[in-house]
Every structure is written in C-alpha cells, then in structure tokens.
Amino acid sequence: MAELEDDEALTLEELDEAWSLLSSEERLDALKEIGRADADDFFLQLNARDQAALVLSLPPHERRAYLRLLPPDDAADVVQECDDDEREELMALLDEPTRIEVNALLAYAEDEAGGLMSPRFARVRPAMTVQEAISYLRMQTVERVETIYYVYVTDTTQKLLGVTSFRDLFRAPGHKKVSEIMVEDVISVPEDMDQEEISKLFMQHSLMAIPVVDEANRMMGIVTVDDIVQVVQEEATEDIQKSGGMEALDEPYLEIGLMTMIKKRAGWLAILFCSEMLTATAMGHFEDEIARAAVLATFIPLIISGGGNSGSQASTLVVRAMALSEVRLRDWWRVMRRELLTGSGLGLILGLLGFTRIMVWPKWMYNYGPHQLAIACTIACSVVGVVLFGSITGSMLPFLLRRLGLDPASASAPFVATLVDVSGLVIYFTVARLILSGILL
Amino acid sequence: MAELEDDEALTLEELDEAWSLLSSEERLDALKEIGRADADDFFLQLNARDQAALVLSLPPHERRAYLRLLPPDDAADVVQECDDDEREELMALLDEPTRIEVNALLAYAEDEAGGLMSPRFARVRPAMTVQEAISYLRMQTVERVETIYYVYVTDTTQKLLGVTSFRDLFRAPGHKKVSEIMVEDVISVPEDMDQEEISKLFMQHSLMAIPVVDEANRMMGIVTVDDIVQVVQEEATEDIQKSGGMEALDEPYLEIGLMTMIKKRAGWLAILFCSEMLTATAMGHFEDEIARAAVLATFIPLIISGGGNSGSQASTLVVRAMALSEVRLRDWWRVMRRELLTGSGLGLILGLLGFTRIMVWPKWMYNYGPHQLAIACTIACSVVGVVLFGSITGSMLPFLLRRLGLDPASASAPFVATLVDVSGLVIYFTVARLILSGILL
C-alpha cells in the first residue's frame, strides 16, 4: 500500500480510509505504527464485525488488551460475530465479572432491548439523602457505569422505583431524600421489545437512556441513545433494501459473500419474473390485435412503465409513512382518497404528454398514417387509466400486506411495477378495442 | 369523536392516537381535560410543525406558557414553521435572553450544525480546580444548560480549549486543575456542516454531544445526540422517497398539500415518461419483426422488467452503501466486478426459468408451433443479457451521478428501470434476429 509505505506518520484518518483494503498483516503493522493510544481509539470506533476480525487476527497474547477496552454490551456484540470455537477463546480472555455480564447479554437477540442494553447503570436507594446519593455515586459506581445522565432508584431486589436526572440530583438540596425528588412514572421497556419500537420511544420522548426491566419490574440494564442512532440507521438500510425488491443484506455491500448476495436477490427476482410471465399470457389474448396493428405493440413499454412508476411512488410513500407511524391501518380510506386525486392529476399530465408526442412527432421520422388522432387518443386514455390504477394499487398494497400480518415493506417498487404491468396491459388493450375497433383493429 | 366523548378520563396515549383527526377546538378541549402537567408533556413530544399549529390555535394569552416550555433550539424550530406575521407575534412572547438566542439560531439553515445546536451548554475555565468547577456548575449554569454530560473548557473569549465528561470531572481529585484533566483534542464541527455529516461523526465516535465552533474556534453551541436520531430518520426518509422516483416530500404524507405532492411527483414521472418514449422509437425499428412474429411482442414486458428489477436491486444497494460511506467513488471497479458475477448468476437463474416456462407450458393453453425451442432459446439468452446489463447499469449509475456532482440517490428504481427498458428492447430484438432469422423472421 503506497499510503502505508511512505515515511510520514500515518494518521487515524488515513488508516480509516485504507482499512478495508489492507491484509490482516498490514493492519497489525499499521496499528503498531500509530501507537497504542491511537490504536485503541481506532479499535473502539470500528463496528463489531471489524472489531471481531481485528481481535481474531492478533496473536493470542495481544487479544486480551483490545477486548478489555470494550464495555460488556459491545463485547457481547463482538463475541456474537465469531463462530463457536472462537467464542470460547474470546470469552476466556474477559475478566470474571465482565464474562458473567457478557454471558447474560448473549442470551438475547441482537435486535431486542436485552441485546442492546448495558448492565452498567447508576443506581441509588430511595432512602438515601441527595448528599449521600452523590457521594455514593462518586465513590462506588462511577467506574462501572456507562452513563450518569440518569440515576435509577431501585430497592434491594433491584425493582425500579423511580428515576432522576443527574442534573436534578445535583441541583437538589443535599438533605432531601432521593424518594422526594425522583420521578416515579418511568418509561421502561421489557427485555424482548424490538429495537424499532424502542427507537420510536426515544424519538417521541427525547430521552438519553431507557431502562430495561423484566416482568417483575426488576432493572436489567439501560439502552442509551447513542446505540439508537445505529439502530435507526440499520432499520432504514433494511427498509431501503427491501424497497429495491430484495431481502435486506444485513452486511455491508462490499463484504457480503457473493453466494449470499445472489441468494438474497434471486428470491424476489424469481418471484417477480414468474409473476411477470402473466404479461405474456395476457398478451397472448391480444396477439390478433398486435398482428393487425404492430404500432400498438410499440407503445406497450411506455404505457406499462407509466403505471409502474406512479405505483412505485405511491407504495414508497405509504410504506415509509407506515414505518414512521404517520399512517395507520385505519387511515386507508384517507390514503385512497388522496391517491385517487393525485393519480388522476398525474395521469392527466402524462396522458397529455403522450398525446402531444404522437400528434407532433415529425412525419418524416415516423408515419402513424391516417389514424394518428385515434392512436393518440388511445394512448392518452390508457395512460390516464394505468397511472391512476398504479397509484391506487401502489398505495393500497402496503395496507393489504399489513392487514394480512405481512411486512408492508415488501410492497417494493419492482413488486408494484410487476402487479401494474399485467393489469396495465389489460387496460391498454381494452381501451384500444373500444377506440380503435372498426378503425385499425 | 367517540373517543373523546365517553366519560372515562382521556389518557395521553389516546390523545396521541386521535390528535391528527381532531379539529383545533377539540384539541384545546382535550388539552384542558388531561390537565396541565400532562398537557405540557404532550406538547413537548409533538414535532415542531404540530407544536406551531397548537400554539397558534391558542388564544393569545395562553400561548406564552407553552412557548416558554421549549429550549431555544426547539423554540427556533417552532418559529421557523410559522409565516412572517406569526413569527413576530411568537417572538414577542419569549423572554429577552431566550429571544436573543432564538434570533441567533434563526440565522442558520435547519439542516446544518447551526440550526441544530443549542446555545445552552455547561462551561468552565481551565484555571478552576475540579472542586470550583463542580460548585460553579452547581450554582450558576445548571438551570440554563441542556446537558451536563460534557463540560466544555473555554477561555474568556469563548475559545474552546478542551472538554471533560461530567463523569470524569466528578471522579477527579478536587484540588486538580480543570486544565489537567481536560482532553484537548476535541471533535468539533463548523456552524455550516451538513446534518448528515454530523450524524456520521456521532456514529463513528459514539458521542453524546458535539460542540459547534466558528472559524476562530469560539464555541457557539452544542448538538446533542437525541437531535441526531431525528436527523438520521429524516435523511433516511428523504433517501427512501428519492428511491421511489420522486423528490423528497419534506412533510408527512397525510399533511402535505395535494398540489405540492403532485408537483413533487410529477417532475420525475414526466422525465421518466419522456425517456421511456424512446422505447416506442426503438420498437418502431422492429415493427416488421413484430408484425411477422407477434409472439415476440408478448414477451417484451417479461424481458424488460427482468432487467429493470435487477437494475433496481443493484442501484438501491449501491446508493445506500454510498450514503453509509461503505462504498466510495474509487470502489467503482470492485462494485463492477461484483455485479458482473452477481448479474450473470441472476441472469442464468431467470433465463432458466424463462426457458422452462416456454418448453413446459401445456400445449393446450398456448401453441408456440414448431419453433418452440428456438423461441425458448431466444428468451433465455435475452434474459441473461438484459439482467446482466441491468445489474451493471444499476450499479454504475450512482457512481456516474456522484462523479458529475449530482445526488447518487437520484438513481432511483424507476430511473434505472427506464434506462434498462430501452436498451433491453435492443438486446432482445438483436438476439431474436440472430437466433430466429430464417426460422421465424
């Protein structure tokens, strides 16, 4: 690597840029070169996958130092990236209390509250005075807590009684009891709550952390907002990839194995391809018309793509609005009304464009013959119908999927386009029969 | 509203559910019913748009109480939602120091650091002892700071010298100087940094807040991570909507005006429609073939949609990977190589499906005549070519757009599908001429 061979000192930014291109040996050399403190910083900002790869590429005696930099929730994520043998090796490197914490966290799925939480939070007892609570925090727990933004008030069985922000504790008169200043009405989540739900709570209430409790309201840990930024980003990536008509990759594009990527893409592609075969069947019924007026066939892609595109717009909007809880199941009629109006408007605009195209296209380029006006009207009317139909189908499909208990995000642009292609052909040839029979057909 | 008329007390959740459906009078009644404290909570969790609507719907003498609940950055967002007359009215309701802060914030665009930041942060001087700093924070600023997670060390001209977490300040021996425990290497951002860049910094470094500084490194405010969750969500919404082939709406689907929505959707739809007209032109060149073998026309939608769908997948993946900085401009060749392999694999799968479809489709449903095998080969080869071409086009278009300084997110599924439609037809008819000339053509 040219960047690594020159004499000037390597900066963290350069290493970050070059990282994904380096072999594991070059990575080790680079880490040595930038020095211990910078290497630690660099390690901490890697994602769990890269952290795991880095630790495993180290000689056994150097692994421990890196692994111990991580708080238990992050260590659990790294361990989760490894296969079973490596897991045991890495777990053996942790100190006893951390190993117990990591083991407890490994029991949870990565995408639920238990898998996101840190077991290290600041806690005090209700009967303490404010002064005592501050000293207690200062002397005992501060080493072992991830955030002191909120201080949780628990009883001896770890039941969650209330919460106070560190700021409020700090401002309160020293002689007051913690129980007098705490807020009892705490927003908490169960261990198995999905990360997407949790992120909505964070946004709704502008929180910095949320406590995770078991059925008996005993505190298990806290989820902090910095982890939620990652969650929101991940969920958006999943939704975007689904909207492109495939399964979510769950791995960075350049790192996923080729076979895995083909598998994740081929499924939907094959389903869509087989559904699209219906277009060939539908067109089989109109083969006579096509043979008599081949000019009709030349407009097929134009007309069905107009429906597919307006349908993609509508489904994309509705799926996203559902993900943000802006649109709920019972809003289907409001959405339908909007798409009826929008679809008609858009259909008229495109219909007019299509009409103009056929009427003003220079005669020396293509001759539509004596039936130019009739053809133009056929195209215009079909486009209006297909765009309107596309908007309705695209906007209602996510409701249908959700109503059936399926993921509305499956209403991807390609899926909607495929649905609309088949029906668009039927609309087109029906309109053509109505307007052109006796003239061209 | 049935929910509001029954006798049981209204809960916050019910109000939240019903809110978007209520008239402004019903909203006021509902707020009175749930009581002052809950009404305040409810108001604080609304977004800026709804907060503005609520405040403006109140009689003038009740507006002040709600508006003053807001920290200056949120108040600025609310004021920004109003038109000019209302703005002045609302500004007059703020107390003097807040008005000055809000005014300063209004000078920034909503989506850059200055527009996101809060001017209320905890600051100390380097020469203070830890004990002095804690007392200083406790006595003076705590009322007026948004977070004490980080404490910023500034000189008398507000130049940023360093930072310490509150936790570290709290743990340090009381007699040490602040300058001895502070970290000097602070990650800060300029006032005009775009929010998307800022959110990347937050994720990379797991920060809870980032200071905003001017050119002279003077501290202007802090951006806190809870605002970043919103930013990530907003940016994802924009990207998703663009991926559906339209401009980002920038407003919730159910609230945006119909005319605005049509405008945001019609632009791209018209561009795509006009580009798709090229398919009609392309097919004009093959009208003879179509007239001679109408069966060829029946497969047109199937073949071009296969290319469009695989292209949508590729562009969606690459656009998202670029947004997450997983893929950079110089990675184009690595992406091309992956898509060459993936596209070939996917093309073979779909080609085989198409071949099987024609060979095994029961004779009594559709008779392809004596040339069944030749037709099946034509379809299979065309599908392989079109899918491969779609994958390459879809994956390279975002690179091209970015290289030209345009937004790679414009490489939407419908845009790619349109590009591939035109070229897909040419591929199809070229393959058909090669295989079928002398047989069917």
Chai-1 contact restraints between the chains, C-beta under 6 A:
chainA,res_idxA,chainB,res_idxB,connection_type,confidence,min_distance_angstrom,max_distance_angstrom,comment,restraint_id
A,Q45,B,Q204,contact,1.0,0.0,6.0,A-B,restraint_1
A,Q45,B,H205,contact,1.0,0.0,6.0,A-B,restraint_2
A,R138,B,F170,contact,1.0,0.0,6.0,A-B,restraint_3
A,V142,B,R167,contact,1.0,0.0,6.0,A-B,restraint_4
A,V142,B,R171,contact,1.0,0.0,6.0,A-B,restraint_5
A,I148,B,R167,contact,1.0,0.0,6.0,A-B,restraint_6
A,Y149,B,Y149,contact,1.0,0.0,6.0,A-B,restraint_7
A,R167,B,V142,contact,1.0,0.0,6.0,A-B,restraint_8
A,R167,B,I148,contact,1.0,0.0,6.0,A-B,restraint_9
A,F170,B,R138,contact,1.0,0.0,6.0,A-B,restraint_10
A,R171,B,V142,contact,1.0,0.0,6.0,A-B,restraint_11
A,F202,B,V229,contact,1.0,0.0,6.0,A-B,restraint_12
A,M203,B,V229,contact,1.0,0.0,6.0,A-B,restraint_13
A,Q204,B,Q45,contact,1.0,0.0,6.0,A-B,restraint_14
A,H205,B,Q45,contact,1.0,0.0,6.0,A-B,restraint_15
A,S206,B,D226,contact,1.0,0.0,6.0,A-B,restraint_16
A,V225,B,V225,contact,1.0,0.0,6.0,A-B,restraint_17
A,V225,B,D226,contact,1.0,0.0,6.0,A-B,restraint_18
A,D226,B,S206,contact,1.0,0.0,6.0,A-B,restraint_19
A,D226,B,V225,contact,1.0,0.0,6.0,A-B,restraint_20
A,I228,B,V229,contact,1.0,0.0,6.0,A-B,restraint_21
A,V229,B,F202,contact,1.0,0.0,6.0,A-B,restraint_22
A,V229,B,M203,contact,1.0,0.0,6.0,A-B,restraint_23
A,V229,B,I228,contact,1.0,0.0,6.0,A-B,restraint_24
A,V229,B,V229,contact,1.0,0.0,6.0,A-B,restraint_25
A,V229,B,V232,contact,1.0,0.0,6.0,A-B,restraint_26
A,V232,B,V229,contact,1.0,0.0,6.0,A-B,restraint_27
A,V232,B,V232,contact,1.0,0.0,6.0,A-B,restraint_28
A,V232,B,Q233,contact,1.0,0.0,6.0,A-B,restraint_29
A,Q233,B,V232,contact,1.0,0.0,6.0,A-B,restraint_30
A,A236,B,A236,contact,1.0,0.0,6.0,A-B,restraint_31
A,T237,B,R320,contact,1.0,0.0,6.0,A-B,restraint_32
A,I240,B,I240,contact,1.0,0.0,6.0,A-B,restraint_33
A,I240,B,R320,contact,1.0,0.0,6.0,A-B,restraint_34
A,S243,B,S243,contact,1.0,0.0,6.0,A-B,restraint_35
A,G244,B,S312,contact,1.0,0.0,6.0,A-B,restraint_36
A,G244,B,Q313,contact,1.0,0.0,6.0,A-B,restraint_37
A,G244,B,T316,contact,1.0,0.0,6.0,A-B,restraint_38
A,G245,B,N309,contact,1.0,0.0,6.0,A-B,restraint_39
A,G245,B,S312,contact,1.0,0.0,6.0,A-B,restraint_40
A,G245,B,Q313,contact,1.0,0.0,6.0,A-B,restraint_41
A,M246,B,Q313,contact,1.0,0.0,6.0,A-B,restraint_42
A,P252,B,E326,contact,1.0,0.0,6.0,A-B,restraint_43
A,Y253,B,L317,contact,1.0,0.0,6.0,A-B,restraint_44
A,Y253,B,A321,contact,1.0,0.0,6.0,A-B,restraint_45
A,Y253,B,E326,contact,1.0,0.0,6.0,A-B,restraint_46
A,L258,B,L341,contact,1.0,0.0,6.0,A-B,restraint_47
A,M261,B,T342,contact,1.0,0.0,6.0,A-B,restraint_48
A,I262,B,T342,contact,1.0,0.0,6.0,A-B,restraint_49
A,I262,B,G345,contact,1.0,0.0,6.0,A-B,restraint_50
A,R265,B,Q313,contact,1.0,0.0,6.0,A-B,restraint_51
A,A266,B,L346,contact,1.0,0.0,6.0,A-B,restraint_52
A,A266,B,I349,contact,1.0,0.0,6.0,A-B,restraint_53
A,L269,B,N309,contact,1.0,0.0,6.0,A-B,restraint_54
A,L269,B,L346,contact,1.0,0.0,6.0,A-B,restraint_55
A,L272,B,N309,contact,1.0,0.0,6.0,A-B,restraint_56
A,F273,B,G306,contact,1.0,0.0,6.0,A-B,restraint_57
A,F273,B,L350,contact,1.0,0.0,6.0,A-B,restraint_58
A,F273,B,L353,contact,1.0,0.0,6.0,A-B,restraint_59
A,E276,B,L302,contact,1.0,0.0,6.0,A-B,restraint_60
A,E276,B,S305,contact,1.0,0.0,6.0,A-B,restraint_61
A,M277,B,L302,contact,1.0,0.0,6.0,A-B,restraint_62
A,M277,B,R357,contact,1.0,0.0,6.0,A-B,restraint_63
A,T279,B,P301,contact,1.0,0.0,6.0,A-B,restraint_64
A,T279,B,L302,contact,1.0,0.0,6.0,A-B,restraint_65
A,A280,B,T298,contact,1.0,0.0,6.0,A-B,restraint_66
A,A280,B,F299,contact,1.0,0.0,6.0,A-B,restraint_67
A,A280,B,L302,contact,1.0,0.0,6.0,A-B,restraint_68
A,M283,B,T298,contact,1.0,0.0,6.0,A-B,restraint_69
A,G284,B,T298,contact,1.0,0.0,6.0,A-B,restraint_70
A,G284,B,Y366,contact,1.0,0.0,6.0,A-B,restraint_71
A,E287,B,A294,contact,1.0,0.0,6.0,A-B,restraint_72
A,I290,B,A294,contact,1.0,0.0,6.0,A-B,restraint_73
A,I290,B,A297,contact,1.0,0.0,6.0,A-B,restraint_74
A,A291,B,A294,contact,1.0,0.0,6.0,A-B,restraint_75
A,A294,B,E287,contact,1.0,0.0,6.0,A-B,restraint_76
A,A294,B,I290,contact,1.0,0.0,6.0,A-B,restraint_77
A,A294,B,A291,contact,1.0,0.0,6.0,A-B,restraint_78
A,A297,B,I290,contact,1.0,0.0,6.0,A-B,restraint_79
A,A297,B,A297,contact,1.0,0.0,6.0,A-B,restraint_80
A,T298,B,A280,contact,1.0,0.0,6.0,A-B,restraint_81
A,T298,B,M283,contact,1.0,0.0,6.0,A-B,restraint_82
A,T298,B,G284,contact,1.0,0.0,6.0,A-B,restraint_83
A,F299,B,A280,contact,1.0,0.0,6.0,A-B,restraint_84
A,I300,B,I300,contact,1.0,0.0,6.0,A-B,restraint_85
A,P301,B,T279,contact,1.0,0.0,6.0,A-B,restraint_86
A,P301,B,I304,contact,1.0,0.0,6.0,A-B,restraint_87
A,P301,B,D421,contact,1.0,0.0,6.0,A-B,restraint_88
A,L302,B,E276,contact,1.0,0.0,6.0,A-B,restraint_89
A,L302,B,M277,contact,1.0,0.0,6.0,A-B,restraint_90
A,L302,B,T279,contact,1.0,0.0,6.0,A-B,restraint_91
A,L302,B,A280,contact,1.0,0.0,6.0,A-B,restraint_92
A,S305,B,E276,contact,1.0,0.0,6.0,A-B,restraint_93
A,G306,B,F273,contact,1.0,0.0,6.0,A-B,restraint_94
A,N309,B,G245,contact,1.0,0.0,6.0,A-B,restraint_95
A,N309,B,L269,contact,1.0,0.0,6.0,A-B,restraint_96
A,N309,B,L272,contact,1.0,0.0,6.0,A-B,restraint_97
A,N309,B,P414,contact,1.0,0.0,6.0,A-B,restraint_98
A,S312,B,G244,contact,1.0,0.0,6.0,A-B,restraint_99
A,S312,B,G245,contact,1.0,0.0,6.0,A-B,restraint_100
A,S312,B,P414,contact,1.0,0.0,6.0,A-B,restraint_101
A,Q313,B,G244,contact,1.0,0.0,6.0,A-B,restraint_102
A,Q313,B,G245,contact,1.0,0.0,6.0,A-B,restraint_103
A,Q313,B,M246,contact,1.0,0.0,6.0,A-B,restraint_104
A,Q313,B,R265,contact,1.0,0.0,6.0,A-B,restraint_105
A,T316,B,G244,contact,1.0,0.0,6.0,A-B,restraint_106
A,L317,B,Y253,contact,1.0,0.0,6.0,A-B,restraint_107
A,R320,B,T237,contact,1.0,0.0,6.0,A-B,restraint_108
A,R320,B,I240,contact,1.0,0.0,6.0,A-B,restraint_109
A,A321,B,Y253,contact,1.0,0.0,6.0,A-B,restraint_110
A,E326,B,P252,contact,1.0,0.0,6.0,A-B,restraint_111
A,E326,B,Y253,contact,1.0,0.0,6.0,A-B,restraint_112
A,L341,B,L258,contact,1.0,0.0,6.0,A-B,restraint_113
A,T342,B,M261,contact,1.0,0.0,6.0,A-B,restraint_114
A,T342,B,I262,contact,1.0,0.0,6.0,A-B,restraint_115
A,G345,B,I262,contact,1.0,0.0,6.0,A-B,restraint_116
A,L346,B,A266,contact,1.0,0.0,6.0,A-B,restraint_117
A,L346,B,L269,contact,1.0,0.0,6.0,A-B,restraint_118
A,I349,B,A266,contact,1.0,0.0,6.0,A-B,restraint_119
A,L350,B,F273,contact,1.0,0.0,6.0,A-B,restraint_120
A,L353,B,F273,contact,1.0,0.0,6.0,A-B,restraint_121
A,R357,B,M277,contact,1.0,0.0,6.0,A-B,restraint_122
A,Y366,B,G284,contact,1.0,0.0,6.0,A-B,restraint_123
A,A413,B,A413,contact,1.0,0.0,6.0,A-B,restraint_124
A,P414,B,N309,contact,1.0,0.0,6.0,A-B,restraint_125
A,P414,B,S312,contact,1.0,0.0,6.0,A-B,restraint_126
A,D421,B,P301,contact,1.0,0.0,6.0,A-B,restraint_127
